Structures are given as C-alpha cells and as structure tokens.
C-alpha cells in the first residue's frame, strides 16, 4: 500500500519539477514536502466531516450560480 503512495508523490513531484525546472530544481526537497502536505490535507478532508461541508457549499454555490 505504501509503495503506491511513494510512486504518486514521485510522479507529482517530477511533473512539477519538469514543468518549472529553473525555479524548482533547487528546491526538490521543498517541492516533495509540499506535495506530501497537500496530499495529507486532502486525505484528512476525505475521512472527516470537512469534505461533506465542502461538497454542500459547492452544491449551494452551483445552485445560486445557475438561478
């Protein structure tokens, strides 16, 4: 299970560094840490009630926009 997570972090990190090589190649460790932090926060939001609040807000916003 953990190997898949490492592969995802490496893929995202490599894609970011390949997109902006001049700026990010010097900060590879920071990019990797930021990728892990964002993944952690997204994971926490998926297993708590926060995700339900976000989805409800999105639904309310989309209903207001279409009205």
ABEGO torsion letter per residue (X at the ends): XAAAAAAAAAAAAAAAAAABAAAAAAAAAAAAAAAAAAAAAAAAAAABAAAAAAAAAAAAAAAAAAX
